[in-house]
C-alpha cells in the first residue's frame, strides 16, 4: 500500500501536515520526539552497563556454615 508514495507524495504529506498544525506545533513535537529518543538511548546504555557490571562481579558462596559441614 505504501510502496508507491515516492518523494512527491512525501512532500505533499509534509505540506499538508505543516498547514494543519503550524510550524510552532510541529517544532515542539519534534523537540519532544528528540527528548524521547535521547532518554531511550540513555536507558539502553545504562542497562547494558548494568549487565556488564553484573557479569564481572565475582560470585560469593552464601551457603550457611551448617550446610557446608554436612557435605
C-alpha positions as CSV (number, residue, x, y, z in Angstrom):
1,X,0.0,0.0,0.0
2,X,2.7,2.5,1.0
3,X,5.2,1.2,-1.6
4,X,4.4,3.8,-4.3
5,X,4.5,7.0,-2.2
6,X,7.8,8.4,-3.5
7,X,9.3,11.8,-3.0
8,X,6.4,13.9,-4.4
9,X,3.9,12.1,-2.1
10,X,6.1,12.7,1.0
11,X,6.4,16.4,0.1
12,X,2.6,16.7,-0.3
13,X,2.1,15.0,3.1
14,X,4.6,17.3,4.7
15,X,2.9,20.4,3.3
16,X,-0.5,19.2,4.5
17,X,0.8,18.5,8.0
18,X,2.5,21.9,8.1
19,X,-0.7,23.7,7.1
20,X,-2.8,21.7,9.5
21,X,-0.7,22.0,12.6
22,X,1.5,25.1,12.0
23,X,5.3,25.5,12.4
24,X,5.3,26.0,16.1
25,X,3.3,22.9,17.0
26,X,5.5,20.7,14.7
27,X,8.8,22.1,16.1
28,X,7.6,21.5,19.7
29,X,6.5,18.0,18.7
30,X,9.9,17.2,17.1
31,X,11.6,18.5,20.3
32,X,9.6,16.1,22.4
33,X,10.5,13.3,20.0
34,X,14.2,14.2,20.3
35,X,14.0,14.1,24.1
36,X,12.3,10.7,23.9
37,X,15.0,9.3,21.7
38,X,17.7,10.7,24.0
39,X,16.0,9.2,27.0
40,X,15.7,5.8,25.3
41,X,19.3,5.7,24.2
42,X,20.4,6.6,27.8
43,X,18.2,3.8,29.2
44,X,19.7,1.3,26.8
45,X,23.2,2.4,27.7
46,X,22.6,2.3,31.4
47,X,21.0,-1.2,31.2
48,X,23.9,-2.6,29.1
49,X,26.4,-1.1,31.6
50,X,24.5,-2.7,34.5
51,X,24.5,-6.1,32.7
52,X,28.3,-5.8,32.1
53,X,28.9,-4.9,35.7
54,X,26.8,-7.8,37.0
55,X,28.6,-10.3,34.8
56,X,32.0,-9.1,36.1
57,X,31.0,-9.2,39.8
58,X,32.6,-12.3,41.5
59,X,30.2,-14.9,42.8
60,X,30.2,-15.5,46.5
61,X,29.3,-18.7,48.3
62,X,26.4,-17.8,50.6
63,X,25.7,-21.3,51.8
64,X,25.3,-21.4,55.6
65,X,28.2,-22.9,57.6
66,X,25.9,-25.8,58.9
67,X,25.1,-26.8,55.3
68,X,28.8,-26.8,54.4
69,X,29.7,-29.2,57.2
70,X,27.1,-31.8,56.1
71,X,28.6,-32.0,52.6
